[in-house]
Amino acid sequence: MRIGFLFNHYSPHQMPHAAPYAYELSRRYPEFEVVIVTSSEAEVAMARSIGALYPGHRCRLARLYSAWWYRLIDPLVSLLVFGRKNRILKDNLDFFRGLDALVSPERHCRRLHTQYGLQQLKLIHTRHGAGDREGTREEEVALFDFVLLPGQKNVDRLAAAGYLKPGRYVVTGYPKFEVIRGWDRGRRRLFDNPNPVVVYNPHFYQPLSSWSSMGHAVLDFFVAHPQYNLIFAPHAVLFERRWRHHASLPARYKKASNILIDTDSPALSDMTYTLAADIYLGDVSSQIYEFLLEPRPCIFLNGHKVAWENNPHYAHWRFGQVIDDVARELGPALAAASDTHPRFLPEQLAGFAYTFYEESGSTAAQRGADAIATFVVGDSQAAVSLSAA
């Protein structure tokens, strides 16, 4: 059987959420042909880096391309929309027809069923991230044949909405964490002073993000307060589609010695910054849960003045202070971050455990590989039985 793992993005941020399953699948089930397909050089590089953690794997790497004419216009088009995702699917249908199953951390590939008629291809979704925000089109999960979930939180929410099919999902854990542990890069020192380090991680989804209403005010605060170091590490998509999200950075921020700005490097995806920071500053990004791999103080920016207290889409805001006004409240919140953290620690620990399943004796990648193999083989045998009948 031939199983593909599709990574169809500009940045590699989805790679650690599914590539470990591919490498373990090839090691544990040599009867499968496993191919990892990407659409960008950044994804290729990260795939190789992750693959080095799984010696003896048998995965093959392949690159998919859109039509030549689309590659010419894509640098401009992508500033507004990621049209290349669909072109990659449309221009490589023969490749996808040759697969028995396709595994992907993104949901755009559902169009292989809904738009391109490849109903015989089994689609498996792995998720990427484990946050709480709304606006994620969760109903699309129901369009997949099988789903791998990081923890009980996703099970409860998707099941309550009617998007999970009995017997068509499994809880595996969060394979990205084993990648980070495998790289073992430790906590990097990014500034040449001992001052507290804050990571500001605004999301790209503007109806919920703090960027449009508070982003420049946050950066201005740190320009004026050099006693704090700031890592500006937004969601990778914010500046990839900067025309759409009105993302710009005046030169004054780049000149500040206490501000590190990164809008497009692999470090946005490999937890370099969430591990290096003392304090998390953000809004609705799922990276808050990755930050809590090592619990530390958090501050959340309520840029839209939402009533968040009883809203499950803001459950993570119980992990720290919430502020509505940068100029008036950010300074006091930073000053109180360490002293107030013990009050929020129980919520952080409980939220992390609810979000990520862990099990001794096996890894998330191993559990996911076993689940994929069991589903693909079982589903194929069922199809053969039905056709014989």
Secondary structure as GFF3:
##gff-version 3
##sequence-region A 1 389
A	DSSP	beta_strand	2	7	.	.	.	ID=ss1
A	DSSP	three_ten_helix	15	17	.	.	.	ID=ss2
A	DSSP	alpha_helix	19	28	.	.	.	ID=ss3
A	DSSP	beta_strand	33	38	.	.	.	ID=ss4
A	DSSP	alpha_helix	41	51	.	.	.	ID=ss5
A	DSSP	beta_strand	60	63	.	.	.	ID=ss6
A	DSSP	alpha_helix	68	77	.	.	.	ID=ss7
A	DSSP	alpha_helix	84	90	.	.	.	ID=ss8
A	DSSP	alpha_helix	93	97	.	.	.	ID=ss9
A	DSSP	beta_strand	101	104	.	.	.	ID=ss10
A	DSSP	three_ten_helix	108	110	.	.	.	ID=ss11
A	DSSP	alpha_helix	111	114	.	.	.	ID=ss12
A	DSSP	beta_strand	122	125	.	.	.	ID=ss13
A	DSSP	three_ten_helix	138	143	.	.	.	ID=ss14
A	DSSP	beta_strand	146	149	.	.	.	ID=ss15
A	DSSP	alpha_helix	152	160	.	.	.	ID=ss16
A	DSSP	beta_strand	169	171	.	.	.	ID=ss17
A	DSSP	alpha_helix	175	183	.	.	.	ID=ss18
A	DSSP	beta_strand	197	201	.	.	.	ID=ss19
A	DSSP	alpha_helix	211	224	.	.	.	ID=ss20
A	DSSP	beta_strand	229	232	.	.	.	ID=ss21
A	DSSP	alpha_helix	236	240	.	.	.	ID=ss22
A	DSSP	alpha_helix	242	245	.	.	.	ID=ss23
A	DSSP	alpha_helix	251	254	.	.	.	ID=ss24
A	DSSP	beta_strand	259	261	.	.	.	ID=ss25
A	DSSP	three_ten_helix	266	268	.	.	.	ID=ss26
A	DSSP	alpha_helix	272	276	.	.	.	ID=ss27
A	DSSP	beta_strand	279	282	.	.	.	ID=ss28
A	DSSP	alpha_helix	287	291	.	.	.	ID=ss29
A	DSSP	beta_strand	298	301	.	.	.	ID=ss30
A	DSSP	three_ten_helix	312	319	.	.	.	ID=ss31
A	DSSP	beta_strand	321	323	.	.	.	ID=ss32
A	DSSP	pi_helix	326	330	.	.	.	ID=ss33
A	DSSP	alpha_helix	331	355	.	.	.	ID=ss34
A	DSSP	alpha_helix	364	388	.	.	.	ID=ss35
###
